[in-house]
């Protein structure tokens, strides 16, 4: 979902920016911002700069996670190579279902629809593949390695086997299943971005993922091998959450208030932005971390981490660590923001605070503008926070655009007020 591939991808530039950590050039003038906002109501980002090609697995994985709302279950988490495979998609509403497999060789195959069933309109309920009667040719677990399975439910039919010549031609069908056309990636990127920034009831796309460990015919087959990093930034590019670098800050909740829950879409934003790494890794700050940015120590990993962590943690364990840390972000937002916030605004500010820290929020112009009710200035102010260690960070640009889209969920993103000067960027470790 990071890349814009082929000529047809140009039409999905806005969605690609929301999905792509490489990002595009941010529009600073009002005319560019207006043009983009009119296209997707998601951001004021112009994707004028070329975007680096990303593996299919990362593109499909991130698009499905960004869209969210769909559960995909396997009969077993691990299979021997060549064994029959069965999966179930829990379909919450009627729509058009597409199921994609991306193997460790990064070959993307469209499992459903297929030659056996070309009509992919499905009702709400549990949809099984192959199913009874069979909904597809026999599914076989292959090749050996970790395979990504992703499901997408759209309101309108999608043509993921597009043809158009050149690099957009899909590869020949394999065992009754078609290869996913490179240009199809742009369709999913754009729809996933629109779904994330729009209202759930009108989301044009739902998505979900599951992982399958395919083992060689002989030897051990351990489902623990499923532990793998998710999300597009490599561990070496990830930053320690600012909230975890500062000491505990005593911020009292408003009198009589309970800690407000972060909506599911906001939780998804933070997980997507941080990315999951199951084992200790050294990040861009030279800190040893694990899970969704959880800080183990402010020094590189040295191999002396607890054995339980070196073996790897599950996503569920990492989510529990993240939820505990996010309580501090929730408390900071509820304490410092003095104006009412809707769910999208609250979720976006919690993610921002986790990223930069409660102290940075407390001393920011952003907070002053929000408390003054000047929400139309929020996009430009959020877009200032894109530097890390003195350099522009592509992951921060992407994160800010997603926060803006969530802050104005279901609404057009305001243009910069007339007369506003282009704001100076801010380093998340320094503030301003």
N, C-alpha and C positions, 0 to 999 in steps of 0.2 A: 504494500500500500504506500510505499514510499515513492515509488517511481512512477513517472508518467512515460508509458512505453508506446511508441509508434505514433503515427500522425493522428489517429482517432483520439488519443489521450488528451489532446489539447482542450477538447470540450469539457474535460473533467478537471480543469486546472484548480478550481477552488477546492473541490473535494480532495484533490491530491495534496494541496498544501496542508490541510488539516491532518492528513494521514502521513505526510512525508517529513521525516526529521531533517532532510536536506532543505526542505522548505522552498520558498520562493522569495523574491524581493518584496519587502513590505511596502505597500503603497503609502506614501506620506502625504500626497496631495488629495484634496477632497474629491476630485473627479475620478481618480483611480479607485478610491475607496467606494464611491457610490456605484461604480460599474460592477464591482465584485459583489457588493452587498445585494444589489438587485438580482444577481444571478442565483445566489444560494441562501441569502439572508444569514449566512453563517459567519463570515468574517469580512474584513476589509483588506484581505491579503491578495496581492497580485502575483501570479506565478510566472513572472516574466523570465526569471532565471532558469536555466536548464536544471533538471532534477536527475540525480544519479540513479542508475538502474539498481534495483533491489531484488533479492531473491524472491521467487514466487511465494515461498512459504511465509516469509515475513509479511508480504503484502496481503495475502489471504488471511493470515492469522490476525493481523491488526484490524483489517476491515471487519472481520466477524466480531472481534471483541469490541470495537468501537460502536458497531450497530447494536450488539447485545440483544438480550431478550429471548434467546432460543437455546434449548438444551438438547445436546446430542449425546447419546449413550451407546457404548459398545457392549457386545455380549461378553467379551473379556478384554482386559487391558493389554494382554500380550498373546501373540500367536506365533507358531512356527511358520516359516516361509512356505507358501503354497497352501496353507490351511484355509478353509472357507471362513468368510468374515460376515458378520451380521451387525447391523446398527439400527438404532431407533432415534427418530427425531420427534420431540414433543412439540407439536404444532399448536400454538395458542389461538390461532385464528386462520380462517381460510386464506389461501394465497398461492403463489407460485414458488415451489420449492426447488432449490438447486443444492446439490451436495458435491463437494469438491474434495479430492484426495491429492495431497502433495507429499511425495515420497522423499527420502533422504537424498535422492538424486536431483531434487528440486523440479521434478516433472509434475505438472499439475494436470489432473485427469478429472473430467466431469463424470461422476458416477450416476447422477440423476439430474435431469432426464437422460435417457440413453436410447439405444436402438430398439430395445424391447418395449420401452414406454416413452414415447415422445411427448405426451401430454403431462406436464408437471404440475397441473393445478390440483391442489390437495385440500381436503376439509380439515377442520380443527380436530385434534386428537393425536394419538400415537401413530406415527407413520414408520413402518418397518421396511428395511431393505436387506435382503431381497424380498421378504414378505411372502404371504400366501393368499392368493396366487403370486408368483414371483413378480416383483416390480422391476427387476433388472436381470441381466445375465449374472452368472455366478461371480461373487466377489471373492477374490483370493488375496491373502495377505502377502504383499511383496512390494519392493525388494526389502532385504534385511536392513534394519535400522529403525529410526523413529519416524513414523508417518503422521502427518497432520490431516485430520478430517474436519472439514468446515461445512456448515449448513447455512444457507441464506434463504429467507422467506421474503418475497417481495409482493407488493400490491399489484404491480403490473408485470407482465412476462418480460424476462430478460433474454437476450441472445448472447450467450457466453461462448458461442462457437462462431463468432463473427468472421467474415472473410472480407478482404479488401485489398489483397495483393501485398507484395513485399513482406515485411517482417510481421505483418498482422495475420498472415495465413496460419491457421491452426495446424498442428502436426496430424498425421494420419491417425485414424481410430485404432485403439488397442483393445482387443478382447471385447468388442462391443461397446467400448466407452470412448468418447471423443476427448482429445486434449483440449485444455482450456486455451482459448485464443489470448495472446498477449494483450490485445485491446480490451478484452473483457475485464481486465484488472481495473481499468479506468472507470468502467461502469460501477463496479463494486465500491471503489474508493469514493466516488462522488455520492452515491446513495448512502453509504455508511456515514459520511460526514454530515449529510443533510439530516439523517436520522438522529445523530447525536445532538445536533443543535436545534432540532425541531421538537415539537410536542410529541410525547409517546403515542398518543392515539392516532396521530397522522403520520407516523414514521413510515417512510417508503420501504424500509428494509429492516429486518431483524437478522441477527446472526448468532452463531455459537460455534465452539470448537471442542474437539476431543483429540486425544493423542493415543497412538497405537504403537506398541513395541513389537517389531517383527524380528524374530530370532532366526538364526541359521538352523537348518534341519537338525544338526547335532550340537551338543554342548549345552551350557546353562542358559536358561531363559528367565531372567529376573526382572520383574516389573519395576524394580527400583531404577532400572536403566531409563525409565521414562522421565526422570528428573532432568529437565533441560531448561536452559534460559529462554525466556519469551520476551517479546518486544524488540523493536528495531535497534535502539542504541546498543552498541557493544558495551560490555562491562567497563572497558577502559574509558568510555565516553560519558559514563553516568556520574552524576554529582551527588554528594551527600546532602540529604534534605537539611536545609538551614535550621529547621526546628530542632534537629537532633544535635546541632553544633552549639546551641546556646543552653545555658543552665535553665533549670526550672524557673518559670516566671509566675509569680503569684498574681493571678488575675481573677477577681471574683465575678461569678455569674450575676446577672441582674437579680434583684431580690425576688424570691419565689419562683425562679426559673429552673427548669430541668435542662440537662445537657441535650441539645437538639441533635437529632439523628441526621447524618449526612445521607441524602437521597442516593439510591443505587447508582444513578448515572454519575454522580460526583465521586462515589467510591471507584467506579470504573475508570474515570478520568485519572485519578491518582495512580491506580494500578498500571494503566497504560503508560503514563508518563514516567513512572519509575522503572517499570519492567521487572520481571521476576528472574532472579538468579538463585538456584537452589543451594549452591555451595559458596563458601567464602571467596571473595574476589577483591582485588584492589581497583578502586575507581579513579576517576579523573582528579579527585582531590588527594590522591595517594592515601586513602583511608580504606581500611578493611571493612567490608560490608557483606550483607547477605539478604536474601529475600527481596522485598520491595524497598531497597535503600536502607534497611536497618543497619545502624552503625555498630560494629563490633569494637573497633578502637580507631583512634586518630593516628594511625600508622599503617604501613602496608601489611598485608597478610604475610605471615612468616612461616606458615605450616604448623604452628603450635596451637591452632584453634582447637576447641574441644572436638573429640572424635565424632560425636553425634552430629556436629555441624559439618565436619568434613565429609561425612557420609551423605549429607544433603538433607534439606528439609522439604516438606511438601508445600504446595501452594496454599493449602488450608492453614498450615502453621505460619507461613509468611503473612497471610491475611490477618491472622490473629495478632501478630506483632504490629502490623500496620494499624489495625483498629485501635490498639492501645496507644500508639504514638499520636494518632489523629485526634485523640481526646484533647490533647493540648492545643491543637489547632482549632478545634471546635470551641473550646473555652475562650481562646483569644478572640475569635471572631465575635462570639456572643458578648464578650465583655467590652470590646473596643468599638464595635459598630453601634451607633446610637439611633440609627434609622431602621425601619422595618425592612426585612429582606425576604424575597420569595425563595423557593427552594433552589432554583438555579443560581441565584446570586449568592446564597449562602454556601452552596456546594463549591462554586468557583472560588470564593474567597478562602474556604478551608484548604483547597488544593494549593492556592497561592501561598498561604501561610505555612503549610507544610514544606513547601519548596524554599521559601526565603527566610522564614522564621517569624516568630511573634514580635520580636523587637523591631524588625524591619517594617512589618505592617504598622506597628504602633507609631513609628516616626515618619510614616510615608505621606506624601501628598495625596496618594490614592485614598487613604483613609479619610483625610480631610474633605476631599471631594465627595466621597460617599456620604459622610455624615452631614454634608451641606446639601445633599439631595441632587448633586450635579452628576447624575448617572450618565449623561451624554458624553462626559469627558473621561469616563472609565476606560474605553478602548484605547485611546491614545496613551493614557497613563500606564495601563498594563503593558503596553508594547514597549515601554521604556526598559522593563526589567528583563533584558536579554543578554547581559554580559556576565561572564564568569571568569574570574582571575584576569580581568582586563580585556578579554576577548569575547567577541560575539559568539554565542553558543547556539547552534542550529536547533538543538533539542529544546532550549528555552523559548525560541521563537515559536516553535510548534506548540509548546505547552501554553503560552500566552494566548495564541489564537483559539485553542480549544477552550480555555477559560472564558474568553470573550464570548464565544459561541454559546457556552452554557449560561453565562451571566444574562444574556439576552435571549434565552431559550424561547424559540417560537416567534421571535420578533426580529425585525430588521435591525442590524447593528448601526447605531447612530454614526453619522459622519462627524468629522472634527468640526467644532464650532468655527464660524468665520473669524479670521484674524488670529487664530491660535498659531503660535510658532511651532515648528517641528521640535518636539521635546528631545532633550539629551538623554542618551541611554544610561541605564543604571546597572551597576555591578551588584549581583545578588549577595555578594559577600561584604559589600561596602555600604550599600544603601545610598539614599540621596533625597 
